[in-house]
């Protein structure tokens, strides 16, 4: 908070200094021109001209040495004169409203309607000593809001060996294409269940990690060693795992197509308490993909585990106005108990169509696609912003031997299908309104009383800079 206040105070001060120098320079130029016009051949005027030129050069150097302040698309940035240091103030805010019309459901399963501050992130990010970059992001929103706030990102990155880089701290390590599509750029209000579960095993925001990566215009390769999250409940021995990702882009004038493979592996499950008798469990689950709280509509429950693994294959492409994306994931858990090791799977497919003609943009630094930028923003002549229609199907199956008793290894986590339709409106860069409709169905083949059916509609207001 002190740094934010310092940034807010320093920017006007620097602007005032620069304005003062520019006024001095203009005054000197005006005085020189007036004297020259009055007596163009006078030796005294020649001497004065020389002195003014020297003063002009000194003032120009002082101006060039001043830090530069910009407000690009609402993002306040201060950059040193030599470009070696920069500091930006960033923020992403998501305010959600949703209503559920619930059909079937067990007595204890109630989908919450209302409003929620899904994200409220404040960040300071920039560069230092030219080859280093940093990001500190504090999060005040979430599915469990209200929150006191927690560290979502806090990392230092070295970029001096391009195309290679190394990052250390707390952040979301690269764990797939949908994962790399940041929260401000996802097509729907929530990520598809299959991708969300995979990223949560050893990734996700606030994950304490060290990440080695290589990135170019057409490729991205990453390997991260990960621990727990900054928002996790206290554990004795922290979880340890690996997250790997590789992506490749095929592109021409009209087509951009990226293929992606990812894998995560937890080789040390966290100990809840000290000693050999500690619980070591892994739980896989997700909500209805349109949510105001952390309720899970499908869940394996806590599985006594020594290892957990997930891998996925994803792909996405833009062609003129069309954008398509899909992925398939597989999860497996190695138990500590004498029972069969369970495995699960899920997949999703989505598509968008730009009504106003803008295409989604490829970002090589993340090997993922970003929101379209309106060619005629609202407020300009004839401007209505950018509009896109969207559709998605999502499936996650968390059943394993569901007819068997839990003591024999049976897991009746449920199978969830979600059909989604919606519209995204981008009035201008940095603003977005999202309208989602979800048709949700959860089935339990051997426990139909626990089945869920619901229709949900959600609206998100987003501002980011």
Sine and cosine of phi, psi and omega as CSV:
sin_phi,cos_phi,sin_psi,cos_psi,sin_omega,cos_omega
0.00,0.00,-0.60,0.80,0.04,-1.00
-0.88,0.48,-0.67,0.75,0.00,-1.00
-0.90,0.44,-0.61,0.80,0.03,-1.00
-0.90,0.44,-0.69,0.72,0.02,-1.00
-0.90,0.44,-0.66,0.76,0.02,-1.00
-0.88,0.47,-0.67,0.74,0.02,-1.00
-0.89,0.45,-0.68,0.73,-0.04,-1.00
-0.91,0.42,-0.59,0.81,-0.01,-1.00
-0.98,0.19,-0.58,0.82,-0.10,-1.00
-0.95,0.33,-0.57,0.82,-0.06,-1.00
-0.88,0.47,-0.76,0.65,0.05,-1.00
-0.89,0.45,-0.59,0.81,-0.01,-1.00
-0.89,0.46,-0.70,0.71,0.01,-1.00
-0.91,0.42,-0.65,0.76,0.01,-1.00
-0.88,0.48,-0.63,0.77,0.02,-1.00
-0.91,0.42,-0.66,0.75,0.03,-1.00
-0.87,0.48,-0.71,0.70,-0.02,-1.00
-0.90,0.43,-0.66,0.75,0.02,-1.00
-0.88,0.48,-0.65,0.76,0.01,-1.00
-0.90,0.44,-0.69,0.73,0.02,-1.00
-0.90,0.44,-0.66,0.75,0.01,-1.00
-0.91,0.42,-0.61,0.80,0.05,-1.00
-0.90,0.43,-0.65,0.76,0.05,-1.00
-0.88,0.48,-0.68,0.74,-0.01,-1.00
-0.90,0.44,-0.70,0.71,0.00,-1.00
-0.91,0.42,-0.64,0.77,0.04,-1.00
-0.88,0.47,-0.68,0.73,0.01,-1.00
-0.90,0.43,-0.67,0.74,0.01,-1.00
-0.91,0.42,-0.65,0.76,0.00,-1.00
-0.92,0.40,-0.68,0.73,0.00,-1.00
-0.89,0.45,-0.66,0.75,0.02,-1.00
-0.89,0.45,-0.68,0.73,-0.01,-1.00
-0.91,0.42,-0.64,0.77,0.01,-1.00
-0.90,0.43,-0.71,0.70,-0.01,-1.00
-0.92,0.40,-0.62,0.79,0.01,-1.00
-0.91,0.42,-0.64,0.76,0.01,-1.00
-0.93,0.38,-0.55,0.83,-0.03,-1.00
-0.96,0.29,-0.64,0.77,-0.05,-1.00
-0.51,-0.86,0.98,0.22,-0.13,-0.99
-0.91,0.42,-0.35,0.94,-0.07,-1.00
-0.94,-0.34,0.14,0.99,-0.05,-1.00
-0.98,0.20,0.72,-0.70,0.01,-1.00
-0.89,0.46,-0.59,0.81,0.03,-1.00
-0.87,0.49,-0.60,0.80,0.02,-1.00
-0.93,0.36,-0.60,0.80,0.05,-1.00
-0.88,0.47,-0.66,0.75,0.03,-1.00
-0.91,0.42,-0.66,0.75,0.02,-1.00
-0.90,0.44,-0.62,0.78,0.03,-1.00
-0.88,0.48,-0.66,0.75,0.02,-1.00
-0.89,0.47,-0.71,0.71,0.01,-1.00
-0.90,0.44,-0.64,0.77,0.01,-1.00
-0.91,0.41,-0.62,0.79,0.03,-1.00
-0.90,0.44,-0.66,0.76,0.05,-1.00
-0.90,0.44,-0.67,0.75,0.04,-1.00
-0.90,0.44,-0.65,0.76,0.04,-1.00
-0.85,0.52,-0.70,0.71,0.01,-1.00
-0.90,0.44,-0.65,0.76,0.02,-1.00
-0.90,0.43,-0.68,0.73,0.02,-1.00
-0.91,0.42,-0.63,0.77,0.01,-1.00
-0.89,0.46,-0.64,0.77,0.03,-1.00
-0.91,0.43,-0.65,0.76,0.02,-1.00
-0.90,0.43,-0.63,0.78,0.05,-1.00
-0.90,0.43,-0.68,0.73,-0.02,-1.00
-0.91,0.42,-0.45,0.89,-0.03,-1.00
-0.99,0.10,-0.14,0.99,-0.03,-1.00
-0.97,0.25,0.60,-0.80,0.12,-0.99
-0.87,0.49,0.54,-0.84,-0.01,-1.00
-0.99,-0.11,0.71,-0.70,0.03,-1.00
-0.91,-0.42,0.74,-0.67,0.00,-1.00
-0.71,-0.70,0.32,-0.95,0.04,-1.00
-0.72,-0.70,0.87,0.49,-0.07,-1.00
-0.95,0.30,0.91,-0.42,0.02,-1.00
0.79,0.61,0.59,0.81,0.05,-1.00
1.00,0.03,-0.08,1.00,-0.02,-1.00
-1.00,-0.07,0.91,-0.41,0.01,-1.00
-0.97,0.22,0.83,-0.55,-0.04,-1.00
-0.71,-0.70,0.70,-0.71,0.12,-0.99
-0.89,-0.45,0.79,-0.61,-0.04,-1.00
-0.81,-0.59,0.71,-0.70,0.04,-1.00
-0.91,0.42,0.37,-0.93,-0.07,-1.00
-0.86,0.51,-0.56,0.83,-0.01,-1.00
-1.00,0.01,0.00,1.00,0.04,-1.00
0.97,0.23,0.07,1.00,-0.06,-1.00
-0.97,0.22,-0.43,0.90,-0.03,-1.00
-0.79,-0.61,0.59,-0.81,0.12,-0.99
-0.50,-0.87,0.41,-0.91,0.02,-1.00
-0.57,-0.82,0.82,-0.57,-0.01,-1.00
-0.84,-0.54,0.58,-0.81,0.12,-0.99
-0.99,-0.16,0.83,-0.56,-0.06,-1.00
-0.80,-0.59,0.35,-0.94,0.07,-1.00
-0.33,-0.94,0.54,-0.84,0.15,-0.99
-0.70,-0.72,0.81,-0.59,-0.01,-1.00
-0.77,-0.63,0.77,-0.63,0.08,-1.00
-0.85,-0.53,0.88,-0.48,0.10,-0.99
-0.93,-0.36,0.88,-0.48,-0.11,-0.99
-0.94,-0.35,0.55,-0.83,0.17,-0.99
-0.72,-0.69,0.66,-0.75,-0.04,-1.00
-0.53,-0.85,0.47,-0.88,0.08,-1.00
-0.69,-0.72,0.72,-0.70,0.02,-1.00
-0.89,-0.45,0.75,-0.66,0.19,-0.98
-0.97,-0.25,0.98,-0.20,-0.14,-0.99
-1.00,-0.06,0.72,-0.70,0.08,-1.00
-0.99,-0.12,-0.99,-0.17,0.02,-1.00
-0.97,0.23,0.42,-0.91,0.04,-1.00
0.17,-0.99,0.54,-0.84,0.05,-1.00
-0.92,0.38,0.35,-0.94,-0.06,-1.00
-0.82,0.57,-0.53,0.85,-0.04,-1.00
-1.00,-0.05,0.08,1.00,-0.06,-1.00
-0.96,-0.29,0.96,-0.30,-0.03,-1.00
-0.72,-0.69,0.90,-0.44,0.01,-1.00
-0.98,0.19,0.77,-0.63,-0.16,-0.99
-1.00,0.09,0.78,-0.62,0.14,-0.99
-0.98,-0.17,0.46,-0.89,0.01,-1.00
0.59,-0.81,-0.59,-0.81,-0.03,-1.00
-0.74,-0.67,0.33,-0.94,-0.01,-1.00
-0.32,-0.95,0.60,-0.80,0.14,-0.99
-1.00,0.03,1.00,0.00,-0.14,-0.99
-0.91,0.43,-0.65,0.76,0.07,-1.00
-0.63,-0.78,0.61,-0.79,0.11,-0.99
-0.52,-0.86,0.99,0.15,-0.13,-0.99
-0.97,-0.23,0.71,-0.70,0.11,-0.99
-0.84,-0.54,0.76,-0.65,-0.14,-0.99
-0.66,-0.75,0.50,-0.87,0.23,-0.97
-0.86,-0.50,0.80,-0.61,-0.04,-1.00
-0.58,-0.82,0.37,-0.93,0.03,-1.00
0.21,-0.98,-0.37,-0.93,-0.01,-1.00
-0.85,-0.53,0.37,-0.93,0.05,-1.00
-0.57,-0.82,0.69,-0.72,0.00,-1.00
0.79,0.62,0.56,0.83,0.12,-0.99
0.93,0.37,-0.72,0.69,-0.11,-0.99
-0.99,-0.14,0.00,1.00,-0.01,-1.00
-0.92,-0.39,0.54,-0.84,0.12,-0.99
-0.72,-0.69,0.36,-0.93,-0.08,-1.00
-0.54,-0.84,0.34,-0.94,0.05,-1.00
-0.44,-0.90,0.78,-0.62,0.13,-0.99
-0.81,-0.59,0.91,-0.42,-0.04,-1.00
-0.83,-0.56,0.78,-0.62,0.07,-1.00
-0.95,-0.32,0.70,-0.72,-0.06,-1.00
-0.93,-0.38,0.79,-0.61,0.01,-1.00
-0.92,-0.40,-0.07,1.00,-0.01,-1.00
-0.94,-0.33,-0.23,-0.97,0.06,-1.00
0.64,-0.77,0.06,-1.00,0.00,-1.00
-0.95,0.30,-0.25,0.97,0.03,-1.00
-0.96,-0.29,0.36,0.93,-0.04,-1.00
-0.88,0.47,0.47,-0.88,0.06,1.00
-0.98,0.19,0.54,-0.84,0.02,-1.00
-0.84,-0.54,0.40,-0.92,0.09,-1.00
-0.98,0.21,-0.22,0.98,-0.03,-1.00
0.96,-0.26,0.51,-0.86,0.03,-1.00
-0.45,-0.89,0.27,-0.96,-0.01,-1.00
-0.97,0.23,0.88,-0.47,0.02,-1.00
-1.00,-0.08,-0.62,0.78,0.13,-0.99
-0.65,-0.76,0.63,-0.78,0.15,-0.99
-0.32,-0.95,1.00,0.00,-0.11,-0.99
-0.65,-0.76,0.33,-0.94,0.13,-0.99
-0.83,-0.55,0.68,-0.73,-0.07,-1.00
-0.74,-0.67,0.66,-0.75,0.06,-1.00
-0.95,-0.31,0.80,-0.60,-0.07,-1.00
-0.88,-0.47,0.30,0.96,-0.11,-0.99
-0.98,0.22,-0.13,0.99,-0.01,-1.00
-0.90,-0.44,0.65,0.76,-0.05,-1.00
-0.81,0.58,0.65,-0.76,0.22,0.97
-0.99,0.11,0.14,0.99,-0.02,-1.00
-1.00,-0.03,0.46,-0.89,0.04,-1.00
-0.50,-0.87,0.33,-0.94,0.06,-1.00
-0.68,-0.74,0.68,-0.73,-0.02,-1.00
-0.76,-0.65,0.66,-0.75,0.01,-1.00
-0.65,-0.76,0.64,-0.77,0.00,-1.00
0.65,-0.76,-0.59,-0.81,0.03,-1.00
-0.91,-0.42,0.84,-0.55,-0.05,-1.00
-0.18,-0.98,0.00,-1.00,0.07,-1.00
-1.00,-0.06,0.97,-0.25,0.00,-1.00
-0.92,0.39,0.56,-0.83,-0.02,-1.00
-0.83,0.56,0.83,-0.56,-0.08,-1.00
-0.62,-0.79,0.54,0.84,0.04,-1.00
0.76,-0.65,0.15,-0.99,-0.07,-1.00
-0.94,0.33,-0.75,0.66,0.02,-1.00
-0.91,0.42,-0.57,0.82,0.06,-1.00
-0.90,0.44,-0.67,0.74,-0.04,-1.00
-0.95,0.30,-0.32,0.95,0.09,-1.00
-0.98,0.21,0.98,-0.18,-0.14,-0.99
-0.84,0.54,0.29,-0.96,-0.07,-1.00
-0.85,0.53,-0.50,0.87,0.02,-1.00
-0.98,0.20,-0.10,1.00,-0.06,-1.00
-0.83,-0.55,-0.05,1.00,0.01,-1.00
-0.89,0.46,0.54,-0.84,-0.09,-1.00
-0.94,0.34,-0.67,0.75,0.00,-1.00
-0.95,-0.31,0.18,-0.98,-0.09,-1.00
-0.89,0.46,-0.53,0.85,0.07,-1.00
-0.77,-0.64,0.48,-0.88,0.06,-1.00
-0.92,0.39,0.42,-0.91,0.07,-1.00
-0.87,0.49,0.57,-0.82,-0.09,-1.00
-0.82,0.57,-0.70,0.72,-0.07,-1.00
-0.86,0.51,-0.69,0.72,0.00,-1.00
-0.96,0.29,-0.60,0.80,-0.05,-1.00
-0.92,0.40,-0.64,0.77,0.03,-1.00
-0.92,0.40,-0.67,0.74,-0.02,-1.00
-0.89,0.46,-0.70,0.72,-0.03,-1.00
-0.93,0.36,-0.43,0.90,-0.04,-1.00
-0.98,0.21,-0.25,0.97,-0.06,-1.00
-0.93,0.36,-0.73,0.69,0.01,-1.00
-0.66,-0.75,0.23,0.97,-0.03,-1.00
-0.74,-0.67,-0.51,-0.86,-0.02,-1.00
1.00,0.00,0.28,-0.96,-0.06,-1.00
-0.87,0.48,0.61,-0.79,0.03,-1.00
0.98,0.21,0.18,0.98,-0.01,-1.00
-0.97,0.24,0.81,-0.59,0.02,-1.00
-0.97,0.25,0.86,-0.50,-0.23,-0.97
-0.47,-0.88,0.28,-0.96,0.30,-0.95
-0.78,-0.63,0.77,-0.64,-0.20,-0.98
-0.79,-0.61,0.81,-0.59,0.14,-0.99
-0.96,-0.30,0.73,-0.69,-0.06,-1.00
-0.50,-0.87,0.32,-0.95,0.13,-0.99
-0.74,-0.68,0.72,-0.70,-0.11,-0.99
-0.63,-0.78,0.75,-0.66,0.08,-1.00
-0.71,-0.70,-0.13,-0.99,-0.02,-1.00
-0.90,0.43,-0.48,0.88,-0.08,-1.00
-0.85,-0.52,0.00,1.00,-0.05,-1.00
-0.62,-0.79,0.38,-0.93,0.08,-1.00
-0.48,-0.87,0.81,-0.58,0.01,-1.00
-0.73,-0.68,0.72,-0.69,-0.10,-0.99
-0.55,-0.84,0.58,-0.81,0.14,-0.99
-0.64,-0.77,0.79,-0.61,-0.03,-1.00
-0.79,-0.61,0.67,-0.74,0.18,-0.98
-0.99,-0.12,0.83,-0.56,-0.17,-0.99
-0.82,-0.58,0.43,-0.90,0.08,-1.00
-0.85,-0.52,-0.65,-0.76,0.01,-1.00
-1.00,0.08,-0.04,-1.00,0.03,-1.00
-0.98,-0.18,0.42,-0.91,0.03,-1.00
-0.92,0.40,-0.39,0.92,-0.02,-1.00
-0.99,-0.13,0.05,1.00,-0.02,-1.00
-0.93,0.36,0.45,-0.89,0.17,-0.99
-0.91,0.42,0.41,-0.91,-0.07,-1.00
-0.88,0.48,0.69,-0.72,0.11,-0.99
-0.78,-0.63,0.24,-0.97,-0.02,-1.00
-1.00,0.04,-0.90,0.44,0.12,-0.99
-0.98,-0.21,0.85,-0.53,-0.11,-0.99
-0.93,0.36,0.50,-0.87,0.12,-0.99
-0.86,0.51,0.55,-0.84,0.07,-1.00
-0.73,-0.68,0.71,-0.71,-0.04,-1.00
-0.36,-0.93,-0.01,-1.00,0.03,-1.00
-0.77,-0.64,0.58,-0.82,0.10,-1.00
-0.74,-0.67,0.81,-0.59,-0.04,-1.00
-0.80,-0.60,0.53,-0.85,0.02,-1.00
-0.48,-0.88,0.60,-0.80,0.11,-0.99
-0.64,-0.77,0.72,-0.70,-0.02,-1.00
-0.66,-0.75,0.53,-0.85,-0.01,-1.00
-0.67,-0.74,0.67,-0.74,-0.04,-1.00
-0.94,-0.34,0.73,-0.68,0.18,-0.98
-0.93,-0.36,0.79,-0.61,-0.12,-0.99
-0.54,-0.84,0.53,-0.85,0.23,-0.97
-0.63,-0.78,-0.34,-0.94,-0.09,-1.00
-0.90,0.43,-0.51,0.86,-0.09,-1.00
-0.90,-0.43,-0.41,0.91,-0.12,-0.99
-0.92,-0.39,0.69,-0.72,0.21,-0.98
-0.76,-0.65,0.86,-0.51,-0.10,-1.00
-0.73,-0.68,0.85,-0.53,-0.01,-1.00
-0.89,-0.45,0.69,-0.72,0.11,-0.99
-0.91,-0.41,0.58,-0.82,-0.20,-0.98
-0.61,-0.79,0.67,-0.74,0.11,-0.99
-0.77,-0.64,0.66,-0.75,-0.03,-1.00
-0.62,-0.79,0.42,-0.91,0.04,-1.00
-0.47,-0.88,0.63,-0.78,0.12,-0.99
-0.76,-0.65,0.57,-0.82,-0.03,-1.00
-0.57,-0.82,0.85,-0.53,0.09,-1.00
-0.99,-0.15,0.93,-0.37,-0.02,-1.00
-0.99,-0.16,-0.12,0.99,0.09,-1.00
-0.63,-0.78,0.94,-0.33,0.03,-1.00
-0.98,0.17,0.62,-0.79,-0.08,-1.00
-0.88,0.48,0.62,-0.79,0.14,-0.99
-1.00,0.02,0.77,-0.64,0.01,-1.00
-0.97,0.24,-0.63,0.78,0.01,-1.00
-0.72,-0.69,0.33,-0.94,0.03,-1.00
-0.94,0.34,0.39,-0.92,0.06,-1.00
0.98,-0.22,0.25,-0.97,-0.06,-1.00
-0.95,0.33,-0.26,0.97,-0.04,-1.00
-1.00,-0.05,0.23,0.97,-0.05,-1.00
-0.91,0.41,0.54,-0.84,0.13,-0.99
-0.95,0.31,0.66,-0.75,0.10,-0.99
-0.75,-0.66,0.99,-0.14,-0.10,-1.00
-0.81,-0.59,0.45,-0.89,0.12,-0.99
-0.79,-0.61,0.70,-0.71,0.04,-1.00
-0.83,-0.56,0.79,-0.61,0.09,-1.00
-0.95,-0.33,0.74,-0.67,0.00,-1.00
-0.09,-1.00,0.19,-0.98,0.02,-1.00
-0.33,-0.94,0.27,-0.96,0.02,-1.00
-1.00,-0.05,-0.28,-0.96,-0.12,-0.99
-0.99,0.13,0.15,0.99,0.01,-1.00
0.94,0.34,0.17,0.99,0.16,-0.99
-0.46,-0.89,0.99,-0.15,-0.26,-0.97
-0.60,-0.80,0.51,-0.86,0.11,-0.99
-0.93,-0.36,-0.15,0.99,0.01,-1.00
-0.61,-0.79,-0.08,-1.00,-0.11,-0.99
-1.00,-0.08,0.31,0.95,0.03,-1.00
-0.85,0.52,0.71,-0.70,0.05,-1.00
-0.97,-0.24,0.86,-0.51,0.03,-1.00
-0.99,0.12,-0.39,0.92,0.14,-0.99
-0.75,-0.66,0.67,-0.75,-0.03,-1.00
-0.31,-0.95,0.64,-0.77,0.07,-1.00
-0.98,0.22,-0.26,0.97,-0.21,-0.98
0.95,0.30,0.09,-1.00,-0.02,-1.00
-0.95,0.32,0.85,-0.53,0.01,-1.00
-0.95,-0.30,0.84,-0.55,0.06,-1.00
-0.89,0.46,0.88,-0.47,-0.21,-0.98
-0.61,-0.79,0.46,-0.89,0.14,-0.99
-0.92,-0.40,-0.38,0.93,0.03,-1.00
-0.52,-0.85,0.39,-0.92,0.09,-1.00
-0.57,-0.82,0.65,-0.76,-0.06,-1.00
-0.67,-0.74,0.59,-0.81,0.13,-0.99
-0.60,-0.80,0.57,-0.82,0.15,-0.99
-0.62,-0.79,0.45,-0.89,-0.06,-1.00
-0.55,-0.83,0.43,-0.90,0.10,-0.99
-0.82,-0.57,0.81,-0.59,-0.01,-1.00
-0.70,-0.71,0.35,-0.94,0.04,-1.00
-0.44,-0.90,0.47,-0.88,0.04,-1.00
-0.48,-0.88,0.47,-0.88,-0.02,-1.00
-0.47,-0.88,0.54,-0.84,0.20,-0.98
-0.89,-0.45,0.64,-0.77,0.08,-1.00
-0.58,-0.82,0.96,-0.27,-0.10,-0.99
0.81,0.58,-0.88,-0.47,-0.05,-1.00
-0.99,0.11,-0.21,0.98,-0.13,-0.99
-1.00,-0.04,0.63,-0.78,0.14,-0.99
-0.71,-0.70,0.74,-0.67,0.03,-1.00
-0.73,-0.68,0.54,-0.84,-0.02,-1.00
-0.46,-0.89,0.56,-0.83,0.05,-1.00
-0.35,-0.94,0.27,-0.96,0.01,-1.00
-0.28,-0.96,0.40,-0.92,0.04,-1.00
-0.76,-0.65,0.66,-0.76,-0.06,-1.00
-0.72,-0.69,0.52,-0.85,0.06,-1.00
-0.75,-0.66,0.65,-0.76,-0.03,-1.00
-0.77,-0.63,0.64,-0.77,0.06,-1.00
-0.64,-0.77,0.54,-0.84,-0.01,-1.00
-0.77,-0.63,0.78,-0.63,0.08,-1.00
-1.00,-0.05,0.89,-0.46,-0.05,-1.00
-0.98,0.19,0.33,-0.94,0.20,-0.98
-1.00,-0.03,-0.45,0.89,-0.04,-1.00
-0.99,0.11,0.27,-0.96,-0.01,-1.00
-0.99,0.13,0.98,0.22,0.03,-1.00
-0.49,-0.87,0.35,-0.94,-0.02,-1.00
-0.86,0.50,0.60,-0.80,0.05,-1.00
-0.98,0.22,0.84,-0.54,-0.06,-1.00
-0.98,0.18,0.42,-0.91,0.15,-0.99
-0.63,-0.78,0.44,-0.90,-0.10,-1.00
-0.61,-0.79,0.16,-0.99,0.01,-1.00
-0.44,-0.90,0.25,-0.97,0.06,-1.00
-0.25,-0.97,0.30,-0.95,0.01,-1.00
-0.42,-0.91,0.23,-0.97,0.04,-1.00
-0.46,-0.89,0.35,-0.94,0.11,-0.99
-0.53,-0.85,0.69,-0.73,0.00,-1.00
-0.63,-0.78,0.33,-0.94,0.03,-1.00
-0.50,-0.87,0.51,-0.86,0.12,-0.99
-0.76,-0.65,0.43,-0.90,0.07,-1.00
-0.74,-0.67,0.85,-0.53,-0.03,-1.00
-0.98,0.21,0.92,-0.40,-0.01,-1.00
-0.94,0.35,-0.59,0.81,-0.05,-1.00
-0.99,-0.13,-0.03,1.00,0.16,-0.99
0.98,-0.22,-0.18,0.98,-0.02,-1.00
-0.97,0.23,0.64,-0.77,0.02,-1.00
-0.99,-0.10,0.42,-0.91,0.16,-0.99
-0.94,0.35,0.55,-0.84,-0.12,-0.99
-0.97,-0.23,0.66,-0.75,0.02,-1.00
-1.00,0.04,0.74,-0.67,0.02,-1.00
-0.94,-0.35,0.96,-0.27,-0.06,-1.00
-0.92,0.39,-0.41,0.91,-0.01,-1.00
-0.92,0.39,-0.42,0.91,0.04,-1.00
-0.90,-0.44,-0.10,0.99,-0.08,-1.00
0.78,0.62,0.78,0.63,-0.01,-1.00
-0.45,-0.89,0.20,-0.98,-0.05,-1.00
-0.99,-0.16,0.51,-0.86,-0.04,-1.00
-0.89,-0.45,0.19,-0.98,-0.02,-1.00
-0.84,0.54,0.51,-0.86,0.14,-0.99
-0.93,0.36,0.53,-0.85,0.06,-1.00
-0.98,-0.21,0.79,-0.61,-0.05,-1.00
-0.90,0.43,0.76,-0.65,0.05,-1.00
-0.97,0.23,-0.45,0.89,0.08,-1.00
-0.78,-0.62,1.00,0.06,-0.04,-1.00
-0.88,0.48,0.44,-0.90,0.09,-1.00
-0.86,0.50,0.73,-0.68,-0.03,-1.00
0.96,-0.26,-0.29,0.96,0.11,-0.99
-1.00,-0.05,0.29,-0.96,-0.03,-1.00
-0.83,0.56,0.87,-0.50,0.00,-1.00
0.96,0.29,0.16,0.99,-0.10,-1.00
-0.99,0.13,0.73,-0.69,0.08,-1.00
-0.80,-0.60,0.17,0.99,-0.06,-1.00
0.97,0.23,-0.20,-0.98,0.03,-1.00
-0.95,-0.30,0.66,-0.76,0.00,-1.00
-0.81,-0.59,0.67,-0.74,0.11,-0.99
-0.66,-0.75,0.65,-0.76,0.12,-0.99
-1.00,-0.07,0.48,-0.88,-0.12,-0.99
-0.54,-0.84,0.42,-0.91,0.05,-1.00
-0.50,-0.87,0.52,-0.86,0.02,-1.00
-0.46,-0.89,0.56,-0.83,0.21,-0.98
-0.86,-0.51,0.69,-0.72,-0.04,-1.00
-0.70,-0.71,0.69,-0.72,0.03,-1.00
-0.71,-0.70,0.67,-0.74,0.13,-0.99
-0.64,-0.76,0.77,-0.63,-0.03,-1.00
-0.89,-0.47,0.94,-0.35,-0.03,-1.00
-0.91,-0.41,0.56,0.83,0.12,-0.99
-0.99,-0.16,0.65,-0.76,0.15,-0.99
-0.59,-0.81,0.90,-0.44,-0.09,-1.00
0.71,0.71,0.82,0.57,-0.13,-0.99
-0.89,0.45,-0.36,0.93,0.01,-1.00
-0.98,0.19,-0.29,0.96,-0.03,-1.00
-0.99,0.11,0.42,-0.91,0.05,-1.00
-0.94,0.34,0.49,-0.87,0.02,-1.00
-0.82,0.57,-0.58,0.81,0.01,-1.00
-0.90,0.43,-0.41,0.91,0.03,-1.00
-1.00,-0.08,0.08,1.00,0.05,-1.00
0.97,-0.23,0.04,1.00,-0.02,-1.00
-0.96,0.29,0.65,-0.76,0.03,-1.00
-0.73,-0.68,0.88,-0.47,0.01,-1.00
-0.95,-0.31,0.94,0.33,-0.05,-1.00
-0.99,0.16,-0.32,0.95,0.01,-1.00
0.99,-0.14,0.36,-0.93,0.05,-1.00
-0.87,-0.50,0.84,-0.54,-0.06,-1.00
-0.91,-0.42,0.75,-0.66,0.12,-0.99
-0.87,-0.49,0.74,-0.67,0.03,-1.00
-0.75,-0.66,0.85,-0.53,0.14,-0.99
-0.98,-0.20,0.75,-0.66,-0.09,-1.00
-0.75,-0.66,0.62,-0.79,0.12,-0.99
-0.72,-0.70,0.39,-0.92,0.04,-1.00
0.04,-1.00,-0.04,-1.00,0.03,-1.00
-0.72,-0.69,0.60,-0.80,0.17,-0.99
-0.87,-0.50,0.72,-0.70,0.04,-1.00
-0.83,-0.55,0.78,-0.62,0.03,-1.00
-0.91,-0.42,1.00,-0.02,-0.03,-1.00
-0.87,0.50,-0.60,0.80,0.03,-1.00
-0.36,-0.93,0.20,-0.98,0.03,-1.00
-0.88,0.48,0.76,-0.65,-0.01,-1.00
0.99,-0.17,-0.24,0.97,0.04,-1.00
-0.86,-0.50,0.62,-0.79,0.06,-1.00
-0.47,-0.88,0.62,-0.78,0.14,-0.99
-0.85,-0.52,0.76,-0.65,-0.07,-1.00
-0.86,-0.50,0.75,-0.67,0.08,-1.00
-0.87,-0.50,0.89,-0.45,-0.04,-1.00
-0.87,-0.49,0.67,-0.74,0.20,-0.98
-0.87,-0.49,0.79,-0.62,0.00,-1.00
-0.86,-0.52,0.72,-0.70,0.19,-0.98
-0.94,-0.33,0.91,-0.41,-0.20,-0.98
-0.93,-0.36,0.73,-0.68,0.07,-1.00
-0.64,-0.77,0.83,-0.56,0.06,-1.00
-0.86,-0.52,0.78,-0.63,-0.01,-1.00
-0.83,-0.56,0.56,-0.83,0.11,-0.99
-0.82,-0.57,0.96,-0.29,-0.17,-0.99
-0.86,0.52,-0.52,0.86,-0.05,-1.00
-0.92,-0.38,0.17,0.98,0.07,-1.00
-0.53,-0.85,0.92,0.38,-0.09,-1.00
-0.88,0.48,-0.34,0.94,0.03,-1.00
-0.91,0.41,-0.32,0.95,0.00,-1.00
-1.00,-0.09,0.04,1.00,0.02,-1.00
-0.89,0.45,0.45,-0.89,-0.01,-1.00
-0.76,-0.65,0.69,-0.72,0.19,-0.98
-0.69,-0.73,0.67,-0.75,-0.04,-1.00
-0.31,-0.95,0.44,-0.90,0.18,-0.98
-0.90,-0.43,0.74,-0.67,-0.02,-1.00
-0.77,-0.64,0.56,-0.83,0.08,-1.00
-0.76,-0.65,0.72,-0.70,-0.07,-1.00
-0.71,-0.70,0.48,-0.88,0.05,-1.00
-0.74,-0.67,0.77,-0.63,0.04,-1.00
-0.88,-0.48,0.70,-0.71,0.16,-0.99
-0.95,-0.32,0.83,-0.55,-0.10,-1.00
-0.82,-0.57,0.72,-0.69,0.22,-0.98
-0.77,-0.63,0.72,-0.69,-0.01,-1.00
-0.53,-0.85,0.61,-0.80,0.08,-1.00
-0.45,-0.89,0.00,0.00,0.00,0.00
